[in-house]
Amino acid sequence: MKRINCFVTYYNTDEVAQTVKWLSELPEVNHIYLISTDKQAKVIAPAQVLYTKVLWGTETIRQIANLSDTEFSLFYTAPCACQPGMFSLERFMEIANDTEAGMIYSDYKKQIDGESIPHPVNQYLSGSLRDDFDFGPLIIYRSTTLQLAASAMGASYKHAGLYDLRLKISQYKPITYINEFLYTVIDAEGQDSEKQIFDYVDPKNREIQIEMESACTDHLKKIGGYLTPKFKSIDFYAEEFENEATVIIPVRNRIKTIQDAIRSVLQQQTNFSYNLIVIDNHSTDGTTEILQQYAEDNLLTHIIPERTDLGIGGCWNLGVHHPNCGKFAVQLDSDDMYSSEESLQKIIDAFYAQHCGMVVGTYMTTDFNLNMIHPGVIDHREWTPENGRNNALRINGFGAPRAFFTPILRKTNIPNTSYGEDYAIALRISRDYQVGRVYDVIYWCRRWEDNSDANLDIIKKNQNDFYKDSIRTWELKARLKRNKK
């Protein structure tokens, strides 16, 4: 019953040798191929070396498809040894057949310094379009579906081969998740969550991002979810507002940073009137007393919600619907600061120049003392006015700071959550309206130990990722429905 061929990345010789040994002992395994860019790579019996110019690029996928002469094909991509669990390949193949899956993956464990640590992953949704979705390093494909998907690959990618493959597979067959720990990755040090959060916007990865965008756009066109660059018009003068702009800051227990944020607003130099609304979500650390001092001088509107069930999104809704909110509502997190006195002016100018319903600026990541840290300037220069809202279904955020034409925001309320609420409303607005960009650094994004996304464990990270995948799924369904009409 040799039902599966295995394709393993050739990394460290000792580690890949151990993986080959474990796989070769399984009765289901037919052939083992080691994927290598080194023509002189040492052969580790009984495996064979499959030479390729680019690891896991499109050409590699096509080579593998030609060698997939068994019912299933196993890909393993990690630079660590892999130990399959007892009867795990049988389990993979059984459930693949029961669900008619074209691709199947599972939870796994990491063994670090002899300790076994569970690493659960997430359920794949139709909107799980981000290219960094964590399937784990071991994935099994139905070979006929793999071959079909490979034959449908029109472009040749260096970086987006595996991404393009799973998008193509999802067009033909289900992608099935087994929430069981079916294998162990040996001595696998994990990447810290904060670095993972920002990897996709690292400027050095721009070439990769362009390939990923191309693959995602092609997928959206194939399934009917692509939006052409046609946008609703906006009348900026249909309603009158006392102020042209309002900066909105939701805050809870930020006594160390709130005054810096407020001062960065009050120092703005503009040719229009603006104000500041701070929604103080029942702070207990002295933040409230600081805000009361500013409110006494009429420098800001200080709101303490009557409700106690508001997240960041709910606080934003309170500010946007307040009668003091101006024509444009501009974001500032209580940890962060505007980087210059011209930031607000540049944001509002962009609304009129680009005729958009929302504007997103450029920020620089800093430490608490405003020293630049990795990944530095985040400008999303891969964004194009024509394709930005399609690519937004692939990436995990829109950037910052975000600003909105208030009448639009009042019609579409922000989800009452404290994670992903900004991404959700930005996706929704981008469905109808152009999103403008400011490419000057106008915002400092402080990274410190009290950030909501700092040092997340795998459970919390999965929860966050699943919520954003859900947001993308709902938005994708809405776009499919619109296009079908």
VEXDREN-2710 file (C-alpha; in Angstrom, 1 decimal):
% VEXDREN-2710
k/r/px/py/pz
1/MET/0.0/0.0/0.0
2/LYS/2.6/2.6/-1.1
3/ARG/0.1/5.5/-1.3
4/ILE/2.3/8.5/-0.8
5/ASN/5.4/10.2/-2.1
6/CYS/7.3/12.6/0.2
7/PHE/9.0/15.8/-0.9
8/VAL/11.3/17.2/1.8
9/THR/13.3/20.4/1.9
10/TYR/17.1/19.6/2.0
11/TYR/18.5/21.6/4.9
12/ASN/20.9/20.4/7.6
13/THR/22.2/16.9/6.6
14/ASP/21.7/15.3/10.0
15/GLU/18.2/16.6/10.5
16/VAL/17.0/15.7/7.0
17/ALA/18.6/12.3/7.4
18/GLN/16.6/11.7/10.5
19/THR/13.4/12.8/8.7
20/VAL/14.2/10.4/5.8
21/LYS/14.8/7.6/8.3
22/TRP/11.4/8.1/10.0
23/LEU/9.5/8.4/6.7
24/SER/11.2/5.5/5.1
25/GLU/10.0/3.2/7.9
26/LEU/6.4/3.9/7.2
27/PRO/4.6/1.3/5.0
28/GLU/2.6/4.0/3.2
29/VAL/5.6/5.8/1.8
30/ASN/6.7/5.0/-1.7
31/HIS/9.5/7.5/-2.7
32/ILE/11.2/10.3/-0.8
33/TYR/12.6/13.2/-2.7
34/LEU/14.9/15.8/-1.1
35/ILE/14.3/19.3/-2.7
36/SER/17.7/21.0/-3.0
37/THR/19.2/24.0/-4.9
38/ASP/22.7/22.3/-4.5
39/LYS/23.6/20.1/-7.5
40/GLN/26.2/18.5/-5.2
41/ALA/23.8/17.7/-2.4
42/LYS/24.7/14.4/-0.7
43/VAL/22.2/11.6/-1.4
44/ILE/20.7/10.1/1.8
45/ALA/19.4/6.7/1.0
46/PRO/16.7/5.6/0.3
47/ALA/15.8/9.2/-0.7
48/GLN/16.6/10.8/-4.1
49/VAL/17.7/14.4/-4.6
50/LEU/15.5/16.6/-6.7
51/TYR/17.5/19.6/-7.9
52/THR/15.7/22.9/-8.4
53/LYS/16.9/26.5/-8.9
54/VAL/14.4/28.0/-6.4
55/LEU/13.0/26.2/-3.4
56/TRP/9.3/25.8/-3.6
57/GLY/8.9/28.1/-6.6
58/THR/6.4/27.4/-9.4
59/GLU/8.9/25.4/-11.4
60/THR/9.6/23.2/-8.3
61/ILE/5.8/22.6/-8.0
62/ARG/5.6/21.5/-11.6
63/GLN/8.6/19.1/-11.1
64/ILE/6.9/17.6/-8.1
65/ALA/3.6/17.3/-9.9
66/ASN/5.3/15.2/-12.6
67/LEU/6.7/12.9/-9.9
68/SER/3.4/12.5/-8.0
69/ASP/2.5/9.0/-9.2
70/THR/0.9/8.0/-5.9
71/GLU/-2.5/8.8/-4.4
72/PHE/-1.1/11.5/-2.1
73/SER/2.0/13.7/-2.0
74/LEU/3.5/14.9/1.3
75/PHE/5.4/18.3/1.5
76/TYR/7.7/19.0/4.4
77/THR/9.3/22.5/4.5
78/ALA/10.9/23.1/7.9
79/PRO/14.7/23.0/8.5
80/CYS/14.1/20.6/11.4
81/ALA/13.6/16.9/11.7
82/CYS/10.1/15.7/11.5
83/GLN/8.7/12.6/13.4
84/PRO/5.3/11.4/12.2
85/GLY/3.0/10.3/14.9
86/MET/1.8/6.7/15.2
87/PHE/-0.5/5.9/12.2
88/SER/-0.6/9.6/11.4
89/LEU/-0.2/9.2/7.6
90/GLU/-3.1/6.7/7.7
91/ARG/-5.1/9.3/9.6
92/PHE/-4.3/12.0/7.1
93/MET/-5.3/9.9/4.1
94/GLU/-8.5/8.5/5.7
95/ILE/-9.8/12.0/6.5
96/ALA/-8.7/13.3/3.1
97/ASN/-10.8/10.7/1.5
98/ASP/-13.8/11.1/3.8
99/THR/-13.8/14.9/3.2
100/GLU/-12.7/14.7/-0.5
101/ALA/-9.9/17.1/0.4
102/GLY/-7.4/18.3/-2.1
103/MET/-5.1/19.5/0.7
104/ILE/-5.0/18.5/4.3
105/TYR/-3.0/19.6/7.4
106/SER/-3.0/19.2/11.1
107/ASP/-1.9/20.5/14.5
108/TYR/1.6/19.5/15.5
109/LYS/4.0/19.6/18.4
110/LYS/7.4/21.3/18.7
111/GLN/10.1/19.5/20.7
112/ILE/12.5/22.1/22.2
113/ASP/15.3/21.0/24.5
114/GLY/13.5/17.7/25.0
115/GLU/10.2/19.4/26.0
116/SER/7.1/18.7/23.8
117/ILE/5.1/21.9/23.2
118/PRO/1.7/21.8/21.4
119/HIS/1.4/24.0/18.3
120/PRO/-2.2/24.2/17.2
121/VAL/-3.1/25.9/13.9
122/ASN/-6.3/27.3/12.6
123/GLN/-9.2/26.2/10.5
124/TYR/-8.9/27.3/6.9
125/LEU/-11.7/29.5/5.6
126/SER/-12.5/30.8/2.1
127/GLY/-11.2/34.2/3.3
128/SER/-7.9/32.8/4.7
129/LEU/-6.2/34.5/1.8
130/ARG/-3.2/35.8/3.8
131/ASP/0.0/34.3/2.4
132/ASP/1.4/33.7/5.9
133/PHE/-1.4/31.4/6.9
134/ASP/0.2/28.8/9.3
135/PHE/-0.6/25.3/8.0
136/GLY/2.4/23.9/9.8
137/PRO/5.4/22.6/7.9
138/LEU/3.8/19.3/6.9
139/ILE/1.0/19.3/4.3
140/ILE/-0.5/16.5/2.3
141/TYR/-2.0/16.9/-1.1
142/ARG/-4.2/14.7/-3.2
143/SER/-1.9/14.0/-6.2
144/THR/-4.5/14.4/-8.9
145/THR/-5.6/17.8/-7.4
146/LEU/-1.9/18.8/-7.1
147/GLN/-1.4/18.0/-10.8
148/LEU/-4.5/19.9/-11.8
149/ALA/-3.5/22.9/-9.8
150/ALA/0.1/22.8/-11.2
151/SER/-1.2/22.7/-14.7
152/ALA/-3.4/25.8/-14.0
153/MET/-0.4/27.9/-12.9
154/GLY/0.0/30.5/-15.5
155/ALA/2.7/32.6/-13.9
156/SER/6.2/31.4/-12.7
157/TYR/6.9/32.6/-9.2
158/LYS/10.1/32.5/-7.2
159/HIS/8.5/33.1/-3.9
160/ALA/4.8/32.5/-4.3
161/GLY/4.8/28.9/-5.6
162/LEU/3.3/27.3/-2.5
163/TYR/0.8/30.2/-2.0
164/ASP/-0.3/30.0/-5.6
165/LEU/-0.6/26.2/-5.3
166/ARG/-3.0/26.3/-2.3
167/LEU/-5.1/29.0/-3.9
168/LYS/-5.5/26.9/-7.0
169/ILE/-6.3/23.8/-5.0
170/SER/-9.0/25.6/-3.1
171/GLN/-10.7/26.3/-6.5
172/TYR/-11.1/22.6/-7.1
173/LYS/-11.2/20.8/-3.7
174/PRO/-11.7/21.5/0.0
175/ILE/-8.7/22.3/2.2
176/THR/-9.2/20.2/5.4
177/TYR/-7.9/20.8/8.9
178/ILE/-7.4/18.0/11.4
179/ASN/-7.3/19.4/14.9
180/GLU/-5.2/16.6/16.2
181/PHE/-1.4/16.6/16.9
182/LEU/-0.2/14.2/14.1
183/TYR/3.5/14.9/14.0
184/THR/6.4/16.5/15.9
185/VAL/9.0/19.0/14.7
186/ILE/12.2/18.3/16.6
187/ASP/14.3/21.1/18.2
188/ALA/12.2/23.8/16.5
189/GLU/12.8/27.3/17.9
190/GLY/9.7/29.5/17.1
191/GLN/9.8/33.0/15.6
192/ASP/8.5/35.5/18.1
193/SER/5.0/36.7/17.5
194/GLU/5.9/40.4/17.3
195/LYS/8.3/39.8/14.4
196/GLN/5.8/37.7/12.6
197/ILE/3.2/40.4/12.9
198/PHE/5.5/42.8/10.9
199/ASP/7.3/40.5/8.5
200/TYR/4.8/41.1/5.7
201/VAL/5.5/44.9/5.7
202/ASP/9.3/44.7/5.9
203/PRO/10.5/46.7/3.0
204/LYS/13.1/44.1/2.1
205/ASN/10.2/41.7/1.4
206/ARG/8.6/43.9/-1.2
207/GLU/9.6/41.7/-4.2
208/ILE/7.9/38.8/-2.3
209/GLN/4.8/40.9/-1.6
210/ILE/4.4/41.8/-5.3
211/GLU/4.4/38.1/-6.3
212/MET/1.9/37.3/-3.6
213/GLU/-0.4/40.1/-4.7
214/SER/-0.3/38.8/-8.2
215/ALA/-1.2/35.3/-7.1
216/CYS/-4.0/36.5/-4.9
217/THR/-5.4/38.9/-7.6
218/ASP/-5.5/36.0/-10.1
219/HIS/-7.3/33.8/-7.6
220/LEU/-9.9/36.5/-6.9
221/LYS/-10.6/36.9/-10.6
222/LYS/-10.9/33.1/-11.0
223/ILE/-13.5/32.8/-8.2
224/GLY/-15.4/36.0/-9.0
225/GLY/-14.3/38.1/-6.0
226/TYR/-12.2/40.7/-7.8
227/LEU/-13.4/44.3/-7.8
228/THR/-12.6/46.5/-10.7
229/PRO/-11.3/50.0/-10.0
230/LYS/-14.7/51.7/-10.0
231/PHE/-15.6/53.7/-6.9
232/LYS/-18.6/55.6/-5.5
233/SER/-18.3/59.3/-5.7
234/ILE/-18.2/61.5/-2.6
235/ASP/-19.6/64.9/-1.9
236/PHE/-17.5/66.4/0.8
237/TYR/-19.9/69.4/1.1
238/ALA/-23.2/67.7/1.4
239/GLU/-23.2/68.2/5.2
240/GLU/-21.9/71.0/7.4
241/PHE/-19.6/70.4/10.4
242/GLU/-18.3/72.8/13.0
243/ASN/-14.8/71.4/12.6
244/GLU/-13.0/70.1/9.5
245/ALA/-11.3/67.3/11.4
246/THR/-11.5/65.5/14.7
247/VAL/-8.8/63.3/16.2
248/ILE/-10.2/60.4/18.2
249/ILE/-8.3/58.6/20.9
250/PRO/-9.8/55.6/22.7
251/VAL/-7.8/55.0/25.9
252/ARG/-7.8/52.8/28.9
253/ASN/-5.0/52.9/31.5
254/ARG/-2.3/54.7/29.5
255/ILE/-0.9/57.1/32.1
256/LYS/2.6/56.7/30.7
257/THR/1.7/57.7/27.1
258/ILE/-1.6/59.6/26.9
259/GLN/-0.1/63.0/27.5
260/ASP/2.5/62.5/24.7
261/ALA/-0.4/61.5/22.4
262/ILE/-2.5/64.6/23.3
263/ARG/0.4/67.0/22.9
264/SER/1.2/65.7/19.5
265/VAL/-2.4/66.5/18.5
266/LEU/-2.5/70.0/20.1
267/GLN/0.7/71.0/18.3
268/GLN/-0.8/70.4/14.8
269/GLN/-0.5/73.4/12.5
270/THR/-3.4/73.5/10.0
271/ASN/-5.4/75.9/7.8
272/PHE/-8.6/74.5/9.1
273/SER/-10.3/74.0/12.5
274/TYR/-9.9/70.7/14.3
275/ASN/-10.7/69.3/17.8
276/LEU/-9.8/66.2/19.9
277/ILE/-12.2/63.7/21.4
278/VAL/-10.8/61.2/23.9
279/ILE/-13.0/58.2/24.9
280/ASP/-11.7/57.2/28.4
281/ASN/-12.9/53.6/28.8
282/HIS/-13.0/53.6/32.6
283/SER/-9.3/54.0/33.3
284/THR/-8.1/53.2/36.8
285/ASP/-4.5/54.2/36.7
286/GLY/-4.7/58.0/36.8
287/THR/-5.4/58.5/33.1
288/THR/-8.9/59.9/33.8
289/GLU/-7.5/62.7/36.1
290/ILE/-5.0/63.7/33.4
291/LEU/-7.8/63.9/30.8
292/GLN/-10.0/66.0/33.1
293/GLN/-7.2/68.6/33.4
294/TYR/-7.1/69.0/29.6
295/ALA/-10.9/69.0/29.4
296/GLU/-11.1/71.9/31.9
297/ASP/-9.2/74.1/29.5
298/ASN/-11.5/73.1/26.6
299/LEU/-8.6/71.5/24.8
300/LEU/-10.5/68.3/24.3
301/THR/-13.8/66.5/24.7
302/HIS/-13.4/64.0/27.5
303/ILE/-16.0/61.1/27.3
304/ILE/-16.4/58.4/29.8
305/PRO/-18.9/55.9/28.4
306/GLU/-22.0/55.0/30.4
307/ARG/-21.5/51.4/29.1
308/THR/-18.9/49.1/30.4
309/ASP/-18.9/46.6/27.5
310/LEU/-17.1/48.7/24.9
311/GLY/-14.0/47.6/23.1
312/ILE/-11.8/49.9/21.0
313/GLY/-14.3/49.7/18.2
314/GLY/-17.2/50.6/20.4
315/CYS/-15.3/53.6/21.8
316/TRP/-14.6/54.8/18.2
317/ASN/-18.3/54.6/17.4
318/LEU/-19.1/56.7/20.5
319/GLY/-16.6/59.4/19.2
320/VAL/-17.7/59.3/15.6
321/HIS/-21.4/59.7/16.5
322/HIS/-20.7/62.5/19.0
323/PRO/-22.0/65.9/17.9
324/ASN/-18.5/67.4/18.3
325/CYS/-17.1/65.1/15.6
326/GLY/-15.9/66.9/12.6
327/LYS/-16.1/66.1/8.9
328/PHE/-13.1/63.8/9.0
329/ALA/-12.4/61.4/11.9
330/VAL/-8.6/60.8/12.3
331/GLN/-7.1/57.9/14.3
332/LEU/-4.5/58.2/17.0
333/ASP/-3.8/55.3/19.4
334/SER/-3.1/56.2/23.0
335/ASP/0.4/54.6/22.8
336/ASP/1.4/56.6/19.7
337/MET/2.2/60.1/18.4
338/TYR/2.0/62.2/15.3
339/SER/5.5/62.7/14.0
340/SER/5.3/66.3/13.0
341/GLU/3.1/69.4/13.2
342/GLU/2.0/68.9/9.6
343/SER/0.6/65.3/10.0
344/LEU/-3.0/66.3/10.3
345/GLN/-2.8/68.8/7.4
346/LYS/-1.3/66.1/5.1
347/ILE/-4.1/63.7/6.0
348/ILE/-6.9/66.1/5.2
349/ASP/-5.3/67.4/2.0
350/ALA/-5.1/63.8/0.8
351/PHE/-8.9/63.4/1.1
352/TYR/-9.5/66.2/-1.4
353/ALA/-6.6/65.4/-3.7
354/GLN/-7.4/61.7/-4.0
355/HIS/-11.2/62.0/-3.6
356/CYS/-11.4/59.1/-1.2
357/GLY/-13.5/57.8/1.6
358/MET/-10.6/56.9/3.8
359/VAL/-6.9/57.8/4.0
360/VAL/-4.1/55.8/5.4
361/GLY/-0.7/57.3/6.3
362/THR/2.8/56.0/6.8
363/TYR/4.3/55.2/10.2
364/MET/7.6/54.3/11.7
365/THR/7.9/51.7/14.4
366/THR/9.8/53.0/17.5
367/ASP/10.7/51.9/21.0
368/PHE/9.1/53.8/23.9
369/ASN/11.7/56.5/23.6
370/LEU/10.9/57.0/19.9
371/ASN/14.1/55.3/18.6
372/MET/13.4/53.5/15.3
373/ILE/13.2/49.7/15.6
374/HIS/12.5/46.8/13.3
375/PRO/10.9/46.9/10.7
376/GLY/11.2/50.7/10.6
377/VAL/9.1/52.7/8.1
378/ILE/5.9/51.0/7.1
379/ASP/4.5/52.7/4.0
380/HIS/2.7/49.9/2.1
381/ARG/4.2/51.1/-1.2
382/GLU/3.0/47.9/-2.8
383/TRP/-0.5/49.5/-2.6
384/THR/-1.9/50.7/-5.9
385/PRO/-5.1/52.7/-6.3
386/GLU/-6.3/50.2/-8.9
387/ASN/-5.7/47.0/-7.0
388/GLY/-5.3/48.0/-3.4
389/ARG/-8.7/46.9/-2.2
390/ASN/-8.2/43.5/-3.7
391/ASN/-4.8/43.1/-2.2
392/ALA/-6.2/44.2/1.1
393/LEU/-7.9/40.8/1.4
394/ARG/-4.4/39.2/1.5
395/ILE/-2.5/41.4/3.9
396/ASN/-3.2/41.6/7.6
397/GLY/-3.7/45.4/8.0
398/PHE/-4.0/48.7/6.1
399/GLY/-1.4/50.7/7.9
400/ALA/-1.6/53.8/10.1
401/PRO/-2.8/56.4/10.9
402/ARG/-6.3/55.8/9.4
403/ALA/-8.7/58.6/8.8
404/PHE/-12.3/58.5/7.6
405/PHE/-14.9/60.7/6.0
406/THR/-17.3/60.9/8.9
407/PRO/-20.7/60.5/7.1
408/ILE/-19.4/57.2/5.6
409/LEU/-18.3/56.0/9.0
410/ARG/-21.6/56.9/10.6
411/LYS/-23.4/54.7/8.1
412/THR/-21.1/51.7/8.7
413/ASN/-20.3/51.2/12.4
414/ILE/-17.0/49.7/13.6
415/PRO/-17.2/46.2/15.2
416/ASN/-17.1/46.5/19.0
417/THR/-13.9/44.6/19.4
418/SER/-10.4/45.5/20.6
419/TYR/-8.5/43.7/17.8
420/GLY/-9.1/43.8/14.1
421/GLU/-11.8/46.4/14.3
422/ASP/-9.8/48.9/12.2
423/TYR/-9.1/46.2/9.6
424/ALA/-12.8/45.3/9.4
425/ILE/-14.0/48.8/8.8
426/ALA/-11.2/49.5/6.3
427/LEU/-12.2/46.5/4.2
428/ARG/-15.8/47.4/4.3
429/ILE/-15.1/51.0/3.2
430/SER/-12.7/49.8/0.5
431/ARG/-15.5/47.8/-1.1
432/ASP/-17.2/51.0/-2.2
433/TYR/-14.7/53.9/-1.9
434/GLN/-11.2/54.7/-2.9
435/VAL/-8.6/54.5/-0.1
436/GLY/-6.1/57.3/-0.3
437/ARG/-2.4/57.1/0.8
438/VAL/0.1/59.4/2.4
439/TYR/3.6/58.2/1.9
440/ASP/5.4/60.6/4.2
441/VAL/6.1/59.4/7.7
442/ILE/3.4/61.1/9.7
443/TYR/3.0/58.8/12.7
444/TRP/5.2/57.1/15.3
445/CYS/4.0/53.7/16.4
446/ARG/5.5/52.8/19.7
447/ARG/6.3/49.2/20.5
448/TRP/6.5/48.4/24.2
449/GLU/5.5/45.8/26.7
450/ASP/2.0/47.1/27.2
451/ASN/1.0/46.9/23.5
452/SER/-2.1/44.7/23.0
453/ASP/-0.2/42.5/20.4
454/ALA/3.1/42.2/22.3
455/ASN/4.5/38.7/23.0
456/LEU/1.3/36.8/22.2
457/ASP/1.2/33.1/23.0
458/ILE/0.1/30.7/20.2
459/ILE/-3.5/30.4/21.4
460/LYS/-4.1/34.2/21.5
461/LYS/-2.3/34.6/18.2
462/ASN/-4.5/32.0/16.6
463/GLN/-7.6/33.7/18.0
464/ASN/-6.5/37.0/16.4
465/ASP/-5.7/35.4/13.1
466/PHE/-8.9/33.5/13.0
467/TYR/-10.9/36.7/13.6
468/LYS/-9.2/38.4/10.7
469/ASP/-9.7/35.4/8.5
470/SER/-13.4/35.6/9.4
471/ILE/-13.5/39.3/8.5
472/ARG/-11.9/38.5/5.2
473/THR/-14.4/35.6/4.6
474/TRP/-17.4/37.8/5.3
475/GLU/-16.0/40.6/3.0
476/LEU/-15.2/38.1/0.3
477/LYS/-18.7/36.7/0.4
478/ALA/-20.1/40.2/0.1
479/ARG/-18.0/40.9/-2.9
480/LEU/-18.9/37.6/-4.6
481/LYS/-22.6/38.5/-4.0
482/ARG/-22.1/41.9/-5.5
483/ASN/-20.3/40.6/-8.6
484/LYS/-22.9/37.9/-9.1
485/LYS/-25.6/40.6/-9.3
END
